[in-house]
Amino acid sequence: MQISNKFRKTIARYFYDKTFFIYDVADNVDEYGFAKTTTTFTKSAEFKGNIRFDNLDDEQQIFGKSRVVKAVITTDTNVLNGNIVGYNSTYLQVISSIAYDSHYKLVLSNYDN
């Protein structure tokens, strides 16, 4: 079934109440260019959605032991795999972005820098 963009926007306006940020990540190195000194997170985009931290068994079975699923976001924004998403001072990495008729499901794991 094809859902119109107008209907998607209506869903987003009424159901997606949390604000998330997409970050660009840069590693700062010492003057010799070898040792990482700090990691800088710069906000590059913002989107709305809902997040859940429980009932993650289905998603965890897909990834097995290779990645630990920490959260799932539903949103109307397509966020690419590998992007870093910030929420409540926590950085999470998108390990899967699944498109549905009316939304995207983002499966997230801890960001390991």
VMD Tcl script that draws the C-alpha trace (Angstrom):
set ca {
  {0.00 0.00 0.00}
  {1.37 3.41 -0.96}
  {1.04 6.09 1.73}
  {1.00 9.71 0.63}
  {3.58 12.21 1.86}
  {0.80 14.31 3.37}
  {-0.32 11.36 5.50}
  {3.29 10.64 6.54}
  {3.71 14.26 7.64}
  {0.46 14.07 9.62}
  {1.69 10.97 11.43}
  {5.01 12.68 12.16}
  {3.39 15.83 13.48}
  {1.18 13.96 15.95}
  {3.28 10.99 17.03}
  {6.97 11.93 16.83}
  {7.67 14.06 19.86}
  {11.36 13.46 20.64}
  {14.15 15.47 19.04}
  {17.27 13.68 17.79}
  {20.46 15.06 16.29}
  {22.69 13.56 13.62}
  {26.37 14.20 14.31}
  {29.49 14.43 12.21}
  {32.40 12.87 14.08}
  {36.03 13.94 13.83}
  {39.01 12.49 15.66}
  {41.60 15.05 16.75}
  {45.18 13.80 16.70}
  {48.42 14.99 18.27}
  {50.96 17.10 16.38}
  {52.59 13.98 14.96}
  {49.30 12.71 13.54}
  {49.33 9.38 15.35}
  {47.69 9.46 18.77}
  {44.03 10.37 19.01}
  {43.62 13.10 21.62}
  {39.87 13.82 21.51}
  {36.76 13.16 19.47}
  {34.61 16.08 18.31}
  {30.87 15.73 17.67}
  {29.29 18.41 15.45}
  {25.52 18.57 14.91}
  {24.73 18.26 11.21}
  {20.97 17.63 11.20}
  {17.93 17.26 13.42}
  {14.84 15.06 13.20}
  {11.81 13.98 15.23}
  {10.84 10.45 16.22}
  {10.04 8.04 19.03}
  {12.56 5.86 20.83}
  {12.30 2.65 22.79}
  {14.90 0.93 24.93}
  {12.91 -2.22 25.75}
  {11.44 -5.18 23.84}
  {14.48 -5.35 21.56}
  {14.60 -9.15 21.30}
  {13.45 -9.31 17.66}
  {16.08 -6.84 16.51}
  {18.79 -8.50 18.63}
  {18.10 -11.89 17.02}
  {18.82 -10.38 13.60}
  {22.26 -9.10 14.65}
  {23.18 -11.97 16.97}
  {26.26 -11.31 19.04}
  {27.98 -9.13 16.44}
  {26.31 -5.91 17.68}
  {24.30 -5.22 20.83}
  {21.04 -3.44 20.02}
  {20.48 -0.60 22.51}
  {17.45 1.23 21.07}
  {15.02 1.53 18.17}
  {13.74 4.83 16.74}
  {10.68 5.21 14.54}
  {10.73 8.34 12.39}
  {9.73 9.77 9.02}
  {13.38 10.67 8.29}
  {15.69 8.30 6.43}
  {18.93 8.17 8.42}
  {21.77 6.25 6.79}
  {23.51 3.24 8.33}
  {26.64 4.27 10.21}
  {25.38 7.74 11.15}
  {25.73 8.85 14.75}
  {22.49 9.89 16.47}
  {22.42 11.84 19.72}
  {19.68 11.66 22.33}
  {19.86 12.77 25.98}
  {23.66 13.17 25.90}
  {24.07 9.65 24.51}
  {25.65 8.85 21.15}
  {24.27 5.84 19.29}
  {25.17 4.47 15.86}
  {22.59 3.44 13.27}
  {23.26 -0.20 12.38}
  {20.09 -0.69 10.32}
  {17.59 1.64 8.67}
  {14.46 -0.20 7.56}
  {11.86 1.53 5.36}
  {8.17 0.83 5.94}
  {5.11 2.30 4.21}
  {4.63 5.06 6.77}
  {7.96 5.34 8.61}
  {11.56 4.25 9.02}
  {12.78 2.00 11.81}
  {16.32 2.81 12.95}
  {18.10 0.10 14.91}
  {20.83 1.57 17.12}
  {23.89 0.30 18.92}
  {26.39 2.05 21.21}
  {28.84 4.27 19.35}
  {32.35 2.91 19.73}
  {34.88 5.56 18.87}
}
mol new
graphics top color blue
foreach p $ca { graphics top sphere $p radius 0.5 }
foreach p [lrange $ca 0 end-1] q [lrange $ca 1 end] { graphics top cylinder $p $q radius 0.2 }
display resetview
